[in-house]
Amino acid sequence: MLKEFKLFIMRGNVVDLAVGVIIGAAFGKIVSSLVEDIITPILLQPALKAAGAENIEQWTPGGMLLGKFIASVISFLVIAFVLFLIIKGVNKALKKQEAEAPVVIEPSITDKLLMEIRDALKK
């Protein structure tokens, strides 16, 4: 059962799906940070000025939070690099397994039928 689980996990589709989910979540953090920390403060300040708000700093304390956005981008890059290293190791292990496994070439159905015909003709 453990061997079957290992084969299931090592299949390309499962690994690709896992990488896609992790990268998608990390990229979602970048988009959220861009909207919350960069775009919203930029749009909110002119809107508050136009509405005649007296104390804009109360509504946008700190203004644009460029540091949080940069931290999100760096976090994404670190996650992507670690995933790259993991996938590189998995691919190396798979190639090693393939090299160790004996290659058995089964004859096709047509070849099997031709061999039966040949054997029948010899008799």
C-alpha positions in Angstrom: 0.0 0.0 0.0 2.9 2.3 0.7 4.4 1.6 -2.7 1.1 2.4 -4.4 0.9 5.7 -2.4 4.4 6.6 -3.5 3.5 5.9 -7.1 0.4 8.0 -6.8 2.3 11.0 -5.3 5.2 10.7 -7.8 2.9 10.9 -10.8 3.4 14.1 -12.8 -0.2 15.2 -12.5 -0.3 15.2 -8.7 3.0 17.0 -8.4 2.0 19.6 -11.0 -1.3 20.2 -9.2 0.4 20.6 -5.8 2.9 23.1 -7.3 0.1 25.0 -9.0 -1.9 25.3 -5.7 1.1 26.5 -3.8 2.2 29.0 -6.4 -1.4 30.2 -6.8 -1.7 30.8 -3.1 1.6 32.7 -2.9 0.7 34.8 -6.0 -2.7 35.5 -4.4 -0.9 37.1 -1.5 1.0 39.4 -3.9 -2.3 40.5 -5.5 -3.9 41.1 -2.1 -1.0 43.1 -0.9 -1.0 45.1 -4.1 -4.6 46.0 -3.8 -4.7 46.6 0.0 -1.3 48.3 0.5 -0.7 50.1 -2.8 -3.8 50.7 -4.9 -6.4 51.3 -2.1 -4.4 54.1 -0.3 -3.7 55.8 -3.6 -7.4 55.8 -4.5 -8.7 56.5 -1.0 -6.7 59.7 -0.5 -8.1 61.7 -3.4 -11.6 60.4 -2.7 -11.4 61.6 0.9 -10.0 64.9 -0.2 -12.9 65.3 -2.7 -15.4 64.4 0.1 -14.0 67.1 2.3 -12.6 64.8 5.0 -10.8 66.9 7.6 -8.3 64.3 8.9 -7.2 62.1 6.0 -4.5 60.5 8.2 -7.2 59.0 10.3 -8.6 57.1 7.3 -5.3 56.2 5.7 -2.7 55.9 8.5 0.7 55.4 7.0 -0.5 55.9 3.4 1.0 53.5 0.9 2.6 50.5 2.5 5.3 49.7 -0.1 7.3 47.6 2.4 4.5 45.1 2.9 4.2 44.7 -0.8 7.9 44.2 -1.3 7.8 41.6 1.5 5.0 39.8 -0.3 7.0 39.7 -3.5 10.1 38.4 -1.7 8.1 35.8 0.0 6.7 34.6 -3.3 10.2 34.4 -4.8 11.5 32.3 -1.9 8.5 30.0 -2.1 8.9 29.6 -5.9 12.7 28.9 -5.5 12.1 26.3 -2.8 9.5 24.6 -5.0 11.9 24.7 -7.9 14.5 22.9 -5.8 12.0 20.3 -4.6 10.8 19.6 -8.2 14.4 19.4 -9.4 15.0 16.7 -6.7 11.9 14.8 -7.6 12.7 14.8 -11.3 16.2 13.5 -10.5 14.8 10.7 -8.3 12.4 9.8 -11.1 15.1 9.6 -13.7 17.2 7.5 -11.3 14.3 5.1 -10.9 13.7 4.9 -14.6 17.4 4.2 -15.2 17.3 1.3 -12.6 14.1 -0.2 -13.9 14.7 -2.8 -16.6 13.2 -1.9 -20.0 10.8 -4.6 -21.2 9.4 -4.0 -24.7 6.2 -6.0 -25.3 5.4 -6.8 -28.9 2.4 -5.1 -30.2 -0.9 -6.9 -31.0 0.0 -7.0 -34.7 3.4 -8.5 -33.9 1.9 -11.2 -31.7 -0.6 -12.1 -34.5 2.2 -12.2 -37.1 4.2 -14.5 -34.8 1.2 -16.8 -34.4 0.8 -16.9 -38.2 4.5 -17.7 -38.6 4.4 -20.4 -36.0 1.3 -21.9 -37.6 2.9 -21.9 -41.1 6.1 -23.6 -39.7 3.9 -26.5 -38.5 
